[in-house]
């Protein structure tokens, strides 16, 4: 066994040791595991996430079925698109360092697949993007949230689109280090900013390393449908060095429907976007605008 494997095993044992030697651990009925060591509380598979979702970010990990109307520069595509996204951001565990929960640490993993099917061309796949990431989160006093980590994006063309257009792939990929800052106000308003720097690019001739995104969003109280639904809205902006820092703008509004604590929530939403093409393989040469009506499933 290599030295790296020994170090990994030791590291895992050190993480588990406090819960193993201290006699307070319980299995809750909702299957979330809680362990305590002195004043620290470790919760695995928690029912909530410290870091907020960017609800208007068209590339946030999510489960979505959407129907869109596009005005796009992408050649040989129609205006109708079906958008199927599959993914989520999942919190592996979080740690509270005191009984008041003022300081909280968490580890998130995320992954998602974003696809577009052309309704005017026999539902051919135009392209798809895939992302995954690992993010460490710090939540201070339930207002200021910080996350830092790694995110990979890989963009691809649909097979039918490549056959019909002879369009080659430019190998658009980004391996980026990200730093996110979010502030949650008591009024339900959240603002955030997240710069990123790509340590590796798929096409060094066409791509550049820096990018930034930010936004403002609102989550209302659950006051509709017998307290099960709430209004939400958000605006999101992103910009890339490789696109001369031109702005991509998106906005979303709709209803968040709350279900059982351990079931997924549902968002019924309208999303509007204007900027460079949202699929990575077309982003450097094409602009587009779209309006989509979608159903989004949130696990938190």
N, C-alpha and C positions, 0 to 999 in steps of 0.2 A: 504493500500500500504506500502511495506517495506521501511525501511530507505535507502537501497541500490538503490531502484528504484527512490526515491526522489533525491538522489545524482546524479544518471545518468541523470535525467531530467534537473537538474540544470546545469550539465556540458554541455549538448547539447545546452541549452539556452545561456550559456556563450559563446560558440563557434559561435552561430548564431547572438548574440546581436550586434557585431560591424557592420555587414552588414545590420542589420535591422534598426539601428538608423542613419546610415550615408547614405546620398542620392546619392549613386553612385553604381548602379548594372545594369548589362545589360545581355540580353540573346542573345548570338551570333547565327548567322545563322547555325553554325555547331553544335549547341546544347550544347556547353560547356558554363557553367555558370561562370561568373567572377564578383567578388565583391571587393570593395576597402574600406579600413579603414586607414586613414592617408596615410602613404607610403606603407602599406602592401597590397598586392594583393592576394586574395584567388581565386583559379581557381578549380572548381569542374569538374570532368570527363575531364581532360586535354587531348590534342591530342598528347602529348609526355611524356616520363618518364625521370626523372633526373638520375636514376641509370641504368647502362648499363646491357644488357642481357649477360649471360655467354654462348656464342653461341656453344661452344664445350662441355658443360656440358650435359651428357646424361640424367640427371634428372632435367633439367630446365623445368618449366611449359611451355607447348607448345601444339599446334595442329599439329599432324604429321601423315602421312601415309607413311610407310616405308617397304621395302622388304630387308631382311638381309640374309647373309650366315654366319653360326656360326660354330666354333670349340669349343664345350662345353663339360664339364665334367658332366653335368646334365644327370642322367640316363634316358634311354628310351625316348630320344628326337632326332629328326632329325636335319639336318644342315640348313634347311630352316625355316625362321620365317617371319611372317607378324607382324609388330609392329604398333599398333594404339594407339596414345596418344591424350588425350583430356584435354585441360586446358589452362591457361594463368596467367600472372601476371598483375594485374589491379591497376592503380593508382587512388585512390578515389579522392584525391585533392592534390594540392601543394600550398605553400605559399611563395611569394617573399617578402622580407623585405625591398627592396629598388627598385627604378625605373630601376637600371642597372641589376637587377636580379643576383647579385653576391652571395648572401646568399639565398638558396632555401630549403624549407622543404617539405616533401611529406609523404603520408601514402599509402603504397601498401598492397594489399591482393593478395594471390596466391593460386592456387589449380590446381591439375592435376591428371589424371589417366593414368598409363602406362601399356600397355598390350602386351602380346606375344602370337601369335597363331602359332601352329606347323603345317607347310605345309605338313610334311610327316606322320602326324597322324590325318587326317580328320579335320584339323584346330582346334584341341582341344586346349583349353586355358592352357598354361603351368602355368602361374601365372600372377599376376598383383600387382602393387604398387600404392598407393594413397598418395598424399601429400597435405597439406594446410598450410598456414602461414600468419602472419601479421608482416609487417616490416616498421619501421620508417626510413626515408631517409633524409640525409643532403647533399646538393650539394653546394660546395664552389667554386665559380669562374669557373664553368663548367669544372674543371679538377679533383679535389679531391672529391670523393663521398664516403660517409659512410652510412652504414645501420646497424640497430640492431633490433632484433625481435625474434619471435618464429616460429618454423617450426615443423610440425608433419609429420611423415612418418609411414605408416602402410602397411605391405607386406602380400600377400595372395597367396595361391595355387589355381590352377584351379580345378574345381570339377572333370572333367574327368581325370586329371592327378592323383588326389588323389585316385580315384576309381581304376585306372589301376595299380598303383604302391604301394598302401597302405602306401604312404608317409605321416606322420603326419605333421601338422603345428607346427613350433617352436615358433610362436607368435612374429615374428620380428617386433618391433615397436620402434620408437625413438621420444621423445618429447624434442626438442633441442632449446637452446638459441644460436643465431648466431650473429656474428659480421663480416660484410663485409667491405673491403676497396678496392676501385678501383681508378686508376689514368688513365685519358684519355689524351693522347698526341694530339697535333694539327695535327700530321701526320696521324691520323686515327688508331693509335695503342693504345690498352687498356691493362693494366695489373691489376690483382686483386688477393686478397687472402681472404679466409673466414674460420676462425676456428669456431667450434661449440662444445658445451658441452650439453650432454643430461641430463636433470633433471629427466627423467623417461624413463625406458627401458621395453620392453615387456618380455625379458628373461634375468634376471640378471645373470644367470649362464653362458651364452654364449656371452653376449654383454658387451661392455665397453663404457664409456661415451664420450671420446674425438674423434674428427675427424677434418680434415682440408682439404680444397681444394683451388686451385689457378689456374691461367692460364694467357695466353697471346693471344691476338686476333687482327685482322686487318680488318678494313672496308675501302674499296677503294671508289673512287669517282664514281658517276653514269655517266659512259661514254660509255655504251653499249646499243644497241637497242634504239637508239634515246634518250639517257639519262635516260632510265627507269630501267637500270640494273647496278649492281655493283658487283665486286668480293669481297668475304670475306673468311676468314680462321681463324682458332683458334686451340689452343692446351690447354688441360685441364688435371690436375692431381688431384687426391684425395687420401686420406689415412685415415685409421681407426685404432684406438688403438686396437680394438678387432681382427684385422687381422695383428697384430704385425707390424703395420706401413708400410706394403708393399704397393707399388704404383699401382694405377689404372690409366692407360693412355688412353686418347681419343683425337682425332683430327677430324676436319671438314673443308671442303672447298666447295665452290659453288658460286652461283649467287643469290644475293638479288634483287628481282624485286619489284620496287616501284609502288604503285598504287595511287588512290585518297587519299587525306589526311585523310579522315574518313573511308577508307576501309583497309582491312588487306593487309599487304605485304606478298610476297611469297618467300620462300627460296627453291631453287633446290640444293640439297646438297648430298655429300658423307661423311659418318661418319665411322670412324674406332675406335675400342676399344680393349684394352687388360687389363685384371685384374681379380678381383674376379667377380663372376656372378652378373650381373646387377640387377636381381630380388632379393629383400631382403631375401626371404625365402631360397634361395640357396646360398647367398653370403658368408656364413661362412664355407662352405664345398666344394665349387666348383669354378673352374676358367674357363674363356672362353675368346675367341677373336671373333670379328665379324666385318663385313663390311656391311653397309647398304646404300641403295640409297633411299632418302626420299624427300617428299614434305612437307614443314613446313609452316604454316600460322602464321604470327606475326601480332598482332593487333596494334603495335606501330612501 
